[in-house]
Amino acid sequence: MVFGYDVQASLAATAQLVNTLPLLSDSGDDELKTMTQLDDFIRENRYSGDRTHSAAELEGVRSIRESLRALWTTERTEDLIELVNGMLKSSRALPQLVRHGPWGWHLHATTDDSPLADRILVEAAMAWVDVIRSDEVERMRICAADDCEAVLVDVSRNRSKRYCDVGNCGNRANVAAYRARQVSGRLRDGE
């Protein structure tokens, strides 16, 4: 495993959250407009801690998505480190060892009563600390499909993941390559 289970889960959740942005979502719409969508995201990604279920909480989480996307689009390591440190500092991160639910011992850097957006932001930043420290930034990518800008986390053994999980980018690329081979074969055979 490239990253610990908690880091891998956090990176996947962060990518999923970023990919709810209208520019990146499969539907082309904002996929985090309602409290139900937020509740589903929180439940699916097993975030712990207090919730207010308020419009402010929803807006808080919506407002951090662009900052989180910058983790994937920042090219210089020094700038990435500055971004991660800024996220930790602005949320007053204070790492502590915790255990809850199905998770073994892992780090939280905020308290359970911190605003949800702060908890998500800090968890993402802490995961990126591991990414940077292990020199695995190249595993954090933008989808290779020409018409997609979604982010992805490549935890494959051979670092070969190229397409996101948002749409069917990988399938579409495979079908296009197959069709191109078929056309090329027919042209070569003189059809």
N, C-alpha and C positions, 0 to 999 in steps of 0.2 A: 504494500500500500504506500502510495506516494506521501500522503498526509494522514495524520491521525483522523479517526472517525469524526470527531467533533469539528475539525478544520474542514474536512471534506464536505460535511453536511452544511456548514456555514457558507462555504464557497458556492455550493449548489443552490442554496436558498438565496444568496445574494444575486447570483446570475438570474435566477427565476424572477426575483423582484425587479431587477433592472429591465428584464425583457417584458415587463408589463407596460413599459413606456409605449406610446402610440407609434413612434418611429420604428420600434423593434418588435412589436407584438405580431403574431401571425395574422390577427384580424385587421391590423392597422388602426385599431381603436385603443384607447387607454383601457387596460385590463385591470385597473385598480381604482375604479370609480365608486364602488359601493362598500358598505360595511360588510356585506356578505362575502364579497371578494377578498377583503382583508381577513375576515374570520377564516375563510378557507385556506388562505396562504399561511396564516399563523398556525392553524391546526395541522396542515400538511407538513410544515417544517418544524413542528414541535417547539415553538418558542415558549418559554416559560415566563412567569412573572405576572404582575398586575396588569389589568386592562381597564380602560375607561369606557370603551365602545362609544366614543364621542366623535363628532365631526372633526374636532381638533386632532384627535389621535389619527384618524384616517388621513387628514391633510398633512400631519407630521410625517407619516410614513411615505406618502406620495412625494413630499418635498425633498426627501433624501435620495431619490432614485438617480437623479442626474449626477450627484456627488459620487454615488457608488459606481455609476457607469464610468466616471473618470478614472477609476482604478484600472479599467481595461484599456482606456484610450491614452493614458499618460505614457509617453515613450521613454523619457529619461528616468533612470532609477532614482536619482537624487530628488526629482520632482515627485515621484511616487512615494518616496519615504516622507517627504514633507506633507503630502496629502494624507497619508496614513497617520502620521503624528498629529496633524491638525484635527483629524476625526477623534482621536483618542483624547486629546487635550480639551477640545470643545465640549466633550461629553463627560469630562472629569473621570476618566477611566481609572479604576482602582482594582487591578487583577486580584482574584480570589479563587481558591479551589472549592468546587461545589460538586454535589452528586444529587441527581433527581431523575425521576422517571426511569426509562430504560437505559439512560446514559450512565457510564461509570464516572470516575473522577475526571473533571475537566475544568477549564477556566471560564469564569464569568468576569467581566470587568466593570459591571454596573450592578446596582442593587435591583431586586425584583420590583421595587416601586419607582424606578426611573421611568421616564416616558418611553413608550414602546419604540418610537423612532430612534431615540438615543441607544436603546438596547440593541436594536438591529444594526445601527451604524457602528457601534463599538464591536459587536460580534464580527462584523465583516472586516473591520480594521484589524482586529486581533488575528483573524484567519490570514489576512494579507501579510501580517508580520511573519507568520510561518512561511508563506510563499516566498517572501523576499529573503528571509534568513536561509532558506534551503536552496536559494538560487533557482527557483522554478517559475519565475515570472512568465517565461515563454509558454507555459501551460495555460495561461489565461489569455484567451484569444477572442477575436471577432470572427463570426461565421465566414467561411470561405466562399459561400454562394454569392454570386455577383449581385443579386438583388436583396441581400439580407445584411443587416448590421447588428444582429443579436449577438450577445456575448455568450461564451461557453467556458467551461472548465474541463481541461483534458487530463483525466486521471488514468488514461490508458498506459499500459506498460511501455509501449513503444512510441508514445507521444504522437499518435497518428490521428487523433480526433480532429476533424476539420470543420464539421458542420454542427450547428446548434440543435437544441431539442425543441425549439419553438415551433417551427413548421415542419415541413417534410423536405428540408433543404438537401439532406443526404440522399434521400430517395429520388428527388428531382434531378440531382446531379448524376446519379447512377443511370437513370432512365435516359437522360440527354446523352451521356457517354455511349450507352448501348445503341441508341438510335444513330449517333454519329458513326459508330463502327459499322452498323448495318449499311448506311449510305456509302461509306468508304469502300466496303466490300463489294457492293453492287457496282460502283463506279470502276473498281479494279477489275471486275469480271466482265465489264463492257455492257452492262445493262443500261 
